[in-house]
Amino acid sequence: MDPATPQVEALAISNGRIIAVGTSTEITPLQGPKTHLINTGTSCVIPGLIEAHGHFLGDATVQAGALVDIRPAITPTAAEVLAKIRQAIIDNGLTGTYCNGWDALIQKGLPEPTRPWLDDLAPHTPLVILHNSGHSAYFNTTAMCQAGLSRDTPDPPGGRLLRHPNGDLTGVALEPSAIALLTAPLRTAITPESATAALAAQSARVNAQGVTTMSEMAFTPTSRPLLAHARKTGAITTRLRLYEVSNPTLTSDVAPNTGDDLIRQIGVKIWADGSPWTGNLAATFPYLDTPATQSLGIPPGHRDTPNYTHQELLDLSRAYFTAGWQLACHANGDEAAELVLSAWSAMLKNQLPPGRHPRLRMEHVSAMRPEQFTRAHALGITCSLFPDHIYYWGEVIANDLFGPEIAARWSPVATALQTGMRVSLHNDSPVTPLAPLHNISVAATRLSRAGNHYGPSERLSVTQALKAQTIDAAWQLQAEDIIGSLTPGKYADLTILSANPLETPPEEIAALKIEATFLSGHQVHGQPL
C-alpha cells in the first residue's frame, strides 16, 4: 500500500516499527544475534486492516451478554428471535431484558413491536429491543416508567420519542440520543472488571479479522475510565480512534487529539438522518408501497426528513469544528447529504487556512448523488461507505423499499473515487459482523447473499478496496503517518493472509484465512510464528 514500493519480498522490524523493506538480499544483512526470523512461505503480508467506521465499545457490549444478541447474522429467523426473547425474559426476571438486532426486513415474519405487544411479552419487567441499525428501539411500559419517560418528556436533541395523536408515547425511540434514555440501566451495571473482560474479548475478535485499528463512532465520556482500566491490564490490542457523540452543550471535557498512538480521541459524531431499514432515510425519493413497508408501518410515498434544520446543524458543527474536532456526520439519504453539504459549505466559508484539509467525514452516504460527491470533494470532505449493505440487504433495497434503480447506485463507492476523493469501507459493527475481507469482496463484486449483482458500474478493483481498508482509512483517521502501509518508520501493524488478495478472484477473497495479526511487531492473533 506504499506507492513507492508496492510489493516487496521482506521487511525488518525493530522496537515495534518497520525499519526497512525490500528484497530478501537487502534485508538479510539486518539480522543479528537476537533476531527472530519469520518465513511466511506462500502467505502474504499486508498492512493491518483498518475499520474506519465501527463501534468497538458497542460491539463489545453487544457480545458480552448484557444484551441478548438477536442480530440477523446470528439469529436469522423470526421464530428464533421470538424464542430467544421469551427465554431471556424468563431468565432475567426483574432485572429486565435488553435485546439488540431486530430486523423485520431480513427476519421475515416478526410482528410489529408495539408497546401493547411488548407489554404482553413482559407485563411486569422492563423490555427494550434495539433495532439492528442502532437507530430505533422499542420499549414496554415498565421500561418507560423505569426511564422516567412520559407524554411530557421532550424529545432530546437529534432524537424523537414517537407519540400517538393524544400525546402518549407509542413505545418507539428514534436515534441514539433518544435510545440512550432507555439503556441507562445497562451503563450503570458495567464495572471496570466486566468492561475489561468484554474489551479483551472484543480485541481478540477484531484481531482475528486481521484488524489492528478501529474507530468507536459513538463514544461517550462515561466509557473513558473503563477504557483506561482495560488498557492498564493489557486488554486492548487494537488501536482505537474515538468519536464522541455530540451533546447539547456542544463541548467535550477533553481537548482534540487527547491520547496517544494506541487510543486517541479525534472527532465528534453527528447523525443527520437515520436508518433506511426503519423508515428514517431522508431522501428525495420515496419508499415503495410493498408488503414489507406496510409491515413496518411506513405509509405509501413516505420520505423522512433530516434530524436537524440547516441552522441547527450549522451551529452544532461550527462549535465543534472551531474547537479543533474532526466531524463525522451520518448521512444515509441524499436529502440528508444535501443538508450536510449546505451546512458545512457555510461553515467552511472563510474559515480554512490555505493548504489545510479539514478531513470532514460523511458516513455511509448510501444514496448520495454523483454531483454531491463532486461538491463534497471540492470542500475537502471524505466519505466512509458500507458496501456490505448490498450483500445483506440487496434484495430488500431493490424489491421491498426503493426499487432496482436505487439498489444499483446504493453505496456508490466507484462514483466517490471518480471525484478523486479518498474513502474508507466499513462494516459498522455490530450492525454487520466485522469482516473487512468480506467487505472488500463485496465492493469488488457487488454480489448479494441471494446471488444477485447490484450496480456493476460501482465495482472497485481489489487494489482500490484494499486501499480503502488500509492507507486511505488511516488517512481518514488522521493516522497515515504511523499506520496504513508497510513503510519504514511506521508501526509494524501487520496482517498475514493465506494468499495474496491481488492474485485471488474477488469472490474468493472473503474466504482467505487470517493466519496472523501483529500490533507494533507483537503477534496478537494466530499460531505463534
C-alpha positions in Angstrom: 0.0 0.0 0.0 3.0 2.3 -0.3 3.2 3.6 -3.9 7.0 3.9 -3.6 7.3 0.1 -3.0 4.0 -1.5 -4.0 5.2 -5.1 -3.3 8.4 -6.3 -1.6 9.9 -9.6 -0.5 10.9 -8.8 3.0 10.7 -6.3 5.8 12.6 -5.7 9.0 11.1 -4.7 12.4 12.8 -3.2 15.4 11.2 -1.8 18.6 7.7 -2.2 17.2 8.4 -0.3 14.0 9.2 -1.1 10.4 12.9 -0.1 9.8 13.4 -1.4 6.2 11.6 -3.0 3.3 13.0 -4.5 0.1 14.4 -7.7 -1.4 15.5 -10.6 0.8 19.1 -9.8 -0.3 18.7 -6.2 1.0 17.0 -7.2 4.3 19.1 -10.3 5.3 22.1 -8.3 6.5 20.0 -6.6 9.1 19.7 -9.9 11.0 21.5 -10.1 14.3 22.1 -12.5 17.2 18.7 -11.5 18.8 16.8 -11.5 15.5 13.5 -13.5 15.3 13.1 -14.6 11.7 9.7 -15.4 10.2 9.4 -17.0 6.8 5.9 -16.6 5.6 6.2 -19.1 2.8 3.4 -18.7 0.3 1.4 -16.4 2.6 1.0 -12.7 2.0 1.8 -9.9 4.4 -0.3 -6.7 4.2 -0.7 -3.7 6.4 -3.0 -4.3 9.4 -6.6 -3.8 8.2 -8.5 -0.7 9.5 -12.2 -0.3 10.3 -12.6 3.4 10.0 -16.3 3.4 11.0 -17.0 0.8 13.7 -18.3 0.6 17.2 -15.5 -1.1 19.2 -17.1 -0.5 22.6 -20.7 -1.0 21.3 -19.7 -4.3 19.7 -18.0 -5.4 22.9 -21.2 -4.6 24.9 -23.5 -6.5 22.4 -21.3 -9.6 22.5 -20.6 -9.5 26.3 -24.0 -10.9 27.3 -25.7 -7.8 28.7 -27.7 -7.6 25.5 -29.5 -10.6 24.1 -28.0 -10.9 20.6 -30.8 -11.3 18.1 -28.9 -9.9 15.0 -29.8 -11.4 11.7 -26.3 -12.8 11.2 -26.7 -14.7 14.5 -30.5 -15.3 14.7 -31.8 -15.5 11.1 -35.5 -16.4 11.6 -38.4 -14.8 13.3 -39.1 -17.9 15.3 -35.6 -18.0 16.7 -35.7 -14.3 17.6 -39.0 -14.7 19.5 -37.8 -17.8 21.3 -34.6 -16.0 22.4 -36.6 -13.0 23.7 -39.1 -15.1 25.6 -36.4 -17.2 27.2 -34.4 -14.1 28.2 -37.4 -12.6 29.9 -37.8 -15.7 32.0 -34.0 -15.9 32.8 -33.5 -12.2 33.6 -36.6 -11.7 35.7 -36.8 -8.3 37.5 -33.5 -7.0 36.1 -35.2 -6.6 32.7 -34.3 -7.7 29.2 -32.4 -5.7 26.6 -32.1 -7.1 23.1 -30.2 -6.0 20.1 -30.6 -6.8 16.4 -34.3 -6.8 15.5 -34.7 -6.5 11.7 -38.1 -7.5 10.3 -36.9 -6.9 6.7 -34.5 -9.8 7.0 -36.1 -11.8 9.8 -39.3 -12.2 7.9 -42.5 -12.8 9.9 -41.6 -10.7 13.0 -44.7 -8.9 14.5 -44.9 -5.2 14.8 -43.2 -4.4 18.1 -45.9 -2.2 19.5 -46.0 -1.2 23.2 -49.1 -3.4 23.9 -47.3 -6.4 22.3 -44.2 -5.8 24.4 -46.4 -5.4 27.5 -47.9 -8.8 26.8 -44.5 -10.4 26.5 -43.2 -8.8 29.7 -46.0 -7.3 31.7 -44.0 -6.7 34.9 -40.4 -6.3 33.9 -38.5 -3.9 31.6 -38.2 -4.9 28.0 -36.2 -2.9 25.4 -35.4 -4.2 21.9 -32.9 -2.3 19.8 -33.2 -2.4 16.0 -30.2 -3.9 14.2 -29.5 -0.5 12.7 -29.0 1.2 16.1 -31.4 3.9 15.1 -34.6 2.8 16.8 -35.6 1.0 19.9 -38.9 -0.5 21.1 -39.9 -0.4 24.8 -42.7 -1.6 27.1 -44.5 0.3 29.7 -42.3 -0.9 32.6 -39.1 0.2 30.8 -40.7 3.5 30.0 -41.6 4.1 33.7 -38.1 2.9 34.8 -36.5 5.5 32.5 -38.8 8.2 33.8 -40.4 8.8 30.4 -43.9 10.2 29.9 -46.0 12.1 27.4 -44.4 15.3 28.9 -40.9 14.2 28.2 -39.4 16.4 25.5 -37.6 14.9 22.5 -33.8 15.0 23.1 -31.7 16.9 20.5 -31.3 14.9 17.4 -33.8 12.2 18.6 -37.5 11.5 18.8 -40.0 9.7 21.1 -42.9 8.7 18.8 -46.3 9.6 20.1 -49.9 8.8 19.5 -52.2 11.7 18.4 -53.2 12.2 22.0 -49.6 12.6 23.1 -49.0 9.2 24.7 -45.7 7.5 23.9 -46.0 4.7 21.4 -43.1 2.7 22.7 -40.7 3.7 19.9 -37.5 5.8 20.3 -35.6 7.1 17.3 -31.9 7.9 17.1 -29.2 7.4 19.6 -30.0 10.3 21.9 -33.5 9.0 22.5 -32.4 5.4 22.7 -29.9 6.3 25.4 -32.8 7.3 27.7 -33.8 3.7 27.8 -30.4 2.0 28.1 -29.1 3.8 31.1 -29.5 0.7 33.4 -27.1 -1.2 31.1 -24.4 1.5 31.5 -24.8 1.7 35.3 -24.4 -2.1 35.6 -20.9 -2.1 34.0 -17.9 -2.5 36.3 -14.3 -2.0 35.5 -13.7 -5.7 35.7 -16.6 -6.7 33.4 -15.7 -4.0 31.0 -12.1 -5.2 30.8 -13.2 -8.8 30.1 -15.5 -7.6 27.4 -12.9 -5.3 25.8 -10.3 -8.1 25.9 -12.7 -10.4 24.1 -13.5 -7.7 21.6 -9.8 -7.1 20.8 -9.4 -10.8 20.2 -12.3 -10.8 17.8 -11.1 -7.8 16.0 -7.5 -9.1 15.7 -8.9 -12.4 14.4 -10.3 -10.5 11.4 -6.9 -9.0 10.7 -7.9 -5.6 12.0 -5.3 -3.6 14.0 -7.1 -0.2 14.1 -10.8 0.5 14.7 -12.9 3.5 15.5 -15.6 3.9 18.1 -18.1 6.1 16.4 -20.5 6.7 19.4 -18.0 7.3 22.2 -19.4 8.7 25.5 -17.2 10.2 28.2 -18.6 7.7 30.8 -16.6 5.0 29.0 -13.3 6.7 29.4 -12.4 5.3 32.9 -13.4 1.8 31.8 -11.3 2.0 28.7 -8.3 3.3 30.8 -8.7 0.5 33.3 -8.8 -2.1 30.5 -5.7 -0.6 28.9 -3.7 -0.8 32.1 -4.3 -4.6 32.2 -3.1 -5.0 28.6 -6.6 -6.0 27.4 -6.5 -3.6 24.4 -4.6 -5.0 21.5 -6.3 -2.8 18.9 -5.6 0.9 18.1 -8.7 3.0 18.8 -9.8 6.3 17.4 -12.7 7.8 19.3 -15.5 10.0 18.1 -17.6 11.5 20.9 -21.3 11.8 20.4 -22.3 15.5 20.1 -24.2 16.8 23.2 -26.4 19.8 24.0 -23.5 21.8 25.5 -21.6 21.5 22.2 -18.4 20.9 24.1 -16.2 18.0 25.3 -14.4 17.6 28.6 -11.1 16.9 26.8 -9.2 18.6 24.0 -9.0 17.3 20.5 -6.3 14.6 20.0 -6.2 13.6 23.6 -4.5 10.3 24.0 -1.6 8.6 22.2 -0.9 6.3 19.3 -2.9 3.4 20.8 -6.0 5.3 22.0 -6.8 8.8 20.8 -9.9 10.9 20.8 -10.1 12.7 17.5 -13.6 13.5 16.5 -17.3 14.2 17.1 -20.2 12.2 15.7 -23.4 13.7 14.4 -26.5 12.0 12.8 -28.2 13.9 10.0 -30.8 11.1 9.4 -31.5 7.6 10.5 -31.7 4.1 9.0 -33.2 3.1 5.7 -34.5 -0.1 7.3 -36.8 1.7 9.8 -38.3 4.4 7.6 -35.8 7.1 8.7 -34.0 7.6 5.4 -34.0 11.3 4.5 -34.1 11.1 0.7 -35.5 12.8 -2.4 -37.1 9.5 -3.5 -40.0 7.8 -1.6 -40.3 4.4 0.0 -42.3 1.9 -2.1 -45.7 0.7 -1.2 -45.0 -3.0 -0.6 -45.9 -5.7 2.0 -42.6 -5.0 3.6 -43.1 -1.3 4.1 -46.7 -1.9 5.1 -45.5 -4.3 7.8 -43.1 -1.6 9.1 -45.9 1.0 9.2 -44.3 3.1 6.5 -47.0 4.9 4.6 -47.0 4.9 0.7 -44.7 7.6 -0.7 -43.1 8.3 2.7 -40.0 10.5 2.7 -38.4 11.2 6.1 -36.9 14.5 7.0 -33.4 15.1 8.4 -32.8 15.2 12.2 -31.7 18.9 12.1 -32.6 22.1 10.3 -29.8 23.9 8.4 -29.2 26.3 11.2 -29.2 23.7 13.9 -26.6 21.6 12.0 -24.5 24.6 11.2 -24.4 25.8 14.8 -23.6 22.3 16.1 -20.9 21.7 13.5 -19.3 25.1 13.9 -19.0 24.8 17.6 -17.0 21.6 17.5 -15.1 22.4 14.3 -13.8 25.7 15.5 -12.7 23.9 18.7 -10.5 21.7 16.5 -12.5 18.5 16.3 -12.8 16.3 13.2 -16.5 15.9 12.4 -18.1 12.7 11.2 -21.8 13.0 10.2 -24.0 10.1 9.4 -26.0 10.9 6.2 -27.6 7.8 4.6 -30.1 9.6 2.2 -29.4 12.2 -0.4 -31.6 14.7 1.3 -29.5 14.3 4.5 -26.4 14.6 2.4 -27.7 17.9 0.9 -28.2 19.3 4.4 -24.7 18.4 5.5 -23.1 19.8 2.3 -25.1 23.0 2.7 -24.3 23.5 6.4 -20.6 22.6 6.0 -20.2 24.7 3.0 -21.4 27.7 5.1 -19.2 26.7 8.0 -16.1 26.4 5.9 -16.5 29.7 4.1 -13.5 31.9 5.1 -12.7 29.5 7.9 -9.9 27.3 6.5 -6.3 28.4 6.3 -4.6 27.9 2.9 -3.4 24.3 2.5 -5.4 22.9 5.4 -7.5 19.9 4.6 -10.5 19.7 7.0 -10.9 15.9 6.6 -14.6 16.3 7.5 -16.3 12.9 7.2 -19.7 11.9 5.9 -20.7 8.4 6.9 -22.5 5.7 4.9 -23.8 8.2 2.2 -25.7 5.2 0.8 -27.8 7.2 -1.6 -25.6 10.2 -2.3 -25.8 11.5 -5.8 -22.7 11.9 -8.2 -22.8 15.7 -8.1 -23.0 15.6 -4.3 -19.7 13.6 -4.2 -18.2 16.2 -6.5 -19.2 19.0 -4.2 -18.1 17.1 -1.2 -14.6 16.5 -2.6 -14.3 20.2 -3.5 -15.0 21.1 0.1 -12.3 18.7 1.4 -14.9 16.1 2.7 -14.1 12.4 2.8 -16.7 9.6 2.9 -16.8 6.2 4.5 -19.1 3.7 2.7 -20.8 0.4 3.6 -20.8 -1.9 0.5 -21.8 -4.9 2.6 -25.3 -3.4 2.6 -25.5 -4.9 -0.9 -24.7 -8.4 0.4 -27.1 -8.3 3.4 -29.9 -6.0 2.1 -29.6 -6.0 -1.7 -33.0 -7.6 -2.3 -34.6 -5.6 0.4 -33.4 -2.3 -1.2 -34.4 -3.5 -4.7 -37.7 -5.3 -4.0 -39.0 -4.1 -0.7 -38.0 -0.5 -0.1 -36.8 1.6 -3.0 -36.6 -0.3 -6.3 -33.8 -1.7 -8.5 -32.6 1.7 -9.8 -31.8 2.8 -6.3 -30.2 -0.6 -5.5 -27.9 -0.2 -8.5 -26.4 3.0 -7.1 -26.6 2.2 -3.4 -23.3 2.6 -1.6 -21.7 4.1 -4.8 -18.0 3.8 -3.9 -16.8 3.9 -7.5 -18.6 7.2 -8.0 -16.9 8.6 -4.9 -13.5 7.6 -6.2 -14.1 9.1 -9.6 -14.1 12.5 -8.0 -10.6 12.0 -6.6 -11.9 11.5 -3.1 -10.1 9.2 -0.6 -12.7 6.9 1.0 -12.8 4.1 3.5 -15.0 1.0 3.7 -16.7 -0.3 6.8 -19.0 -2.9 8.4 -20.4 -0.6 11.1 -20.2 -3.5 13.6 -22.2 -4.7 15.3 -24.7 -3.8 12.5 -22.9 -6.4 10.4 -20.1 -8.6 11.7 -16.7 -7.1 11.4 -15.3 -8.7 8.3 -13.1 -6.4 6.1 -12.1 -9.2 3.7 -15.8 -9.8 3.1 -16.4 -6.1 2.6 -13.6 -5.9 0.1 -15.0 -8.9 -1.8 -18.5 -7.3 -2.0 -17.0 -3.9 -3.0 -15.3 -5.7 -5.9 -18.3 -7.9 -7.0 -21.5 -6.1 -5.8 -22.9 -9.5 -5.1 -25.8 -10.1 -2.7 -26.3 -13.0 -0.4 -29.0 -14.2 -2.8 -26.5 -14.2 -5.7 -27.6 -11.1 -7.5 -25.4 -8.3 -8.7 -26.5 -4.7 -8.0 -24.8 -1.8 -9.7 -21.8 -3.4 -11.5 -20.6 0.0 -12.5 -19.9 0.7 -8.9 -17.5 -2.2 -8.5 -14.0 -1.4 -7.2 -10.7 -3.1 -8.2 -9.3 -5.2 -5.4 -6.4 -2.7 -5.1 -8.9 0.2 -4.6 -10.8 -1.8 -2.0 -7.6 -2.7 -0.1 -6.5 0.9 0.0 -9.9 1.8 1.4 -9.3 -0.6 4.3 -5.6 0.3 4.9 -3.8 3.5 3.9 -6.8 5.6 2.9 -8.7 4.5 6.1 -5.6 5.5 8.1 -5.6 8.9 6.4 -9.3 9.3 7.2 -8.4 8.6 10.9 -5.6 11.1 10.8 -3.0 8.4 11.3 -1.5 7.8 7.9 1.9 8.9 9.3 2.1 5.9 11.7 -0.1 3.1 10.1 -1.8 2.0 6.9 1.2 0.9 4.8 4.4 -1.1 5.1 6.6 1.9 5.2 9.8 2.4 7.2 9.1 4.4 10.3 5.5 3.3 10.7 4.3 0.8 13.3 4.7 -2.9 12.4 0.9 -3.5 12.3 0.6 -6.4 10.0 -1.9 -9.0 8.8 -0.7 -12.3 7.3 -3.2 -13.8 4.8 -3.2 -17.3 3.4 -2.8 -15.9 -0.2 -2.2 -12.6 -2.0 -5.6 -10.9 -2.4 -4.4 -9.2 -5.6 -3.9 -12.7 -7.1 -7.2 -14.1 -5.7 -10.6 -13.9 -7.6 -12.6 -11.2 -5.9 -15.5 -13.5 -5.0 -13.0 -15.7 -3.1 -11.2 -13.0 -1.0 -13.7 -13.3 1.9 -12.6 -16.9 2.3 -8.9 -16.1 2.7 -7.6 -17.2 6.1 -6.2 -14.6 8.6 -3.1 -16.6 9.6 -1.6 -14.0 12.0 -2.0 -10.4 13.1 0.7 -8.2 14.6 0.4 -4.9 16.5 3.6 -3.0 16.9 5.5 -6.1 15.9 3.9 -8.2 18.6 1.7 -11.1 17.5 -1.9 -10.7 18.8 -3.6 -13.4 16.7 -2.8 -16.8 15.2 -0.5 -19.7 16.0 2.9 -18.4 17.2 5.3 -17.7 14.4 
